[in-house]
Each structure stands twice: as structure tokens, then as C-alpha cells.
């Protein structure tokens, strides 16, 4: 039994929406001297020391891109990178005080940009959209191992 499809495929709608959304958020962050990738990395690392490998998996970056992104944040004093005490091969990333201040400012920029972009949905619609997307990512889509890069 085939599923009915009325209108454009959902995947195409999600891809186009995501591209436009990330471009607008990226432009807003650029005005703060930040990239979307760097912001997402700061967000993912904010909970405490995280291995580069787990951060890369969380935001969908390959090893080479991850190392370059962390190098840039280290150079700007926004994160520190140290070897894990239990395994010197594992590199742990920790957000610095300056990094946390930048992250908080960027969170405000992202929230304002999201509110502007999704204004026509209203607060309830935005909450529903976030909930549906999280449900998809925590369900079959997230378990598929095909999440890819978000930036």
C-alpha cells in the first residue's frame, strides 16, 4: 500500500526551508563575527568537556572539518582543547568564559532571527514545529545514522 503524496515531497520542503533558514541565521551570526558552524560547536560543547569525536557526531562534521573548526575557536580564545586524562589520544574541548559570553550573545541573535523567520507561525506554531522536528530526529530519522551535517 503506497502513501499518498499531495504537494511537494516533504524532504524537498525540509531541505529548501533548512537552506534558507540556515542562510538567514548565518547572516545574522556573521554580523556578530560568528559562523553558524562555530556557534553550533559552542552550543554542543557548553555542557562541559566533550571529546572532539562526540562533538563531530552531534553536529555532523567529519574529522578534518571538526579539527579546523576547533582550531579556529581555540585561536579566538573561545574554547580550550586538552588531552583526556584517561586516554591521551582523546582531545577534550571546553568552552572558555569568553566563549560562553559569545555563545550567550549568539543565542539571543539566533532566537531573535528564528522568531522573525517563523513569525507567521506564532509562538504555538514554532513550539509545535520544534517538537515535530525533534520527534523525527529522536525517532527513525535519528536512528538511521544518515543525519548528515547540519552546517
N, C-alpha and C positions, 0 to 999 in steps of 0.2 A: 504494500500500500504506500503510495507516494504522498509526501506532504504537499499541501497546496502552497503556492507562492504568489502572492499578489503584490505587485510593485517590485522595485529593485531588490536584488539579493541583500540580506541583512549584512553579510560580510562586506559587501561593497559600500554600504551605507556607513558601517563602522569604520572602515578604512578611510573613507573620504572625510568623515567627521573627525576622526583622530588626527589626520594630517592637518586639517585646518585648525583644529583646537591646539595642537602642539605648536604650530607655527605662531599663532597669536600669543600663547603663553611664552614661547621662546623670545618673541619680540619684546614682551613686557619685561622678562628677566634680563634681556640684553641691556635695557635701559638702566638696570641695576649693576651691570658689569658681570652678569652671571649667565651661564648657559643652562638649558633645561637638563642636560645630562649631569652637569655639576650639581645642580640643585637636587636632583633625584638621588644622587650619590650621597650628598649631605643628609638628606632625609633618611635614607636607608641606614646610614652609619650613626645616626643620632642616638640610638639606644645604648650605645656603649661600644667597646672594642668589637669589631667584626672582621672576619677574615676577608681578604680581597676576593677569594673564591665565592664566599656566600653572598657578598655584595653584588658580584657579577651575575650570579644566578638570579638574585632578586630583581635586578633591573634589566636583565637580558643582554649583558655585554660579554663579548669574547675577551679572552685573557689579555691580548695585546691592547685592545681599546681600554680595558679596565686599568691596566698599568699606566697608560698615558694619562687617563683622566685623573687617577690618584696622584700621579707626578705633578700635574698642574695644580691640584688642590694643595699639595704639600708646598709647592713653590710659593703659593699665595698665603701660606700660613693658616689655611682653613682646616686642615687635618694633619695628623701625625701618623706615621707608619712605623711600626716596630715589629720585631720578630716575636712570635708567641713563645712564652717561656717553656711550654711543654713540647713544642716542635719548632725549632729554629727555622725550618723551611716555610712555615706558615707566616704570612705577613698580616698583622692586625692593623686596622685603620680606626683611628679615634678622632672625633670632631674636637677641634680646639675651641676655646672661648670665643675667639674671633669668628670661627666657622659657625658656631651656634648663633651668634648675633646676626651674621649674614643669612643663615638659614631661616631664622625667625622673620627677618625683614622680607625675604623672598617668599615665605609662606603667605604673608599679608598680600604681596603683589599677586601671587597665584590665586589666592582666594578672591581678590577683587576682580581679576581677569575672568575667572570662572563664573562669578556672579554676573558679570557683564555679558559674557558669551551665552550664558544659559538663562538670561533674564526672562525670556518668554515662557520658560517652563515654570517659573515661580519656585519658591523655596521647597514646596512639597514635591514638585516635579523633579527638581535637582536631587533631592534626597532619594526619590524612587529610582532615578537613573543610576545614581551611585550604587544603590542597593542591588539593582539588577546586574550591573556590571561586575560587582564583587561576587555576586552569586554565580555568575558564569565563570569567573576566574577561579573561584574556590571549588567549582564543580568539575564537570567533564573537560572544559577548556583548559583549566589549570593543570589537571591531571594528565593531559595529553602529552606534556613535555614539548609542545610546539608553541610556547608562548612568545618566543622571539624577543627582539629588543623593543623597548618602549621608547627609545630615542635613537 
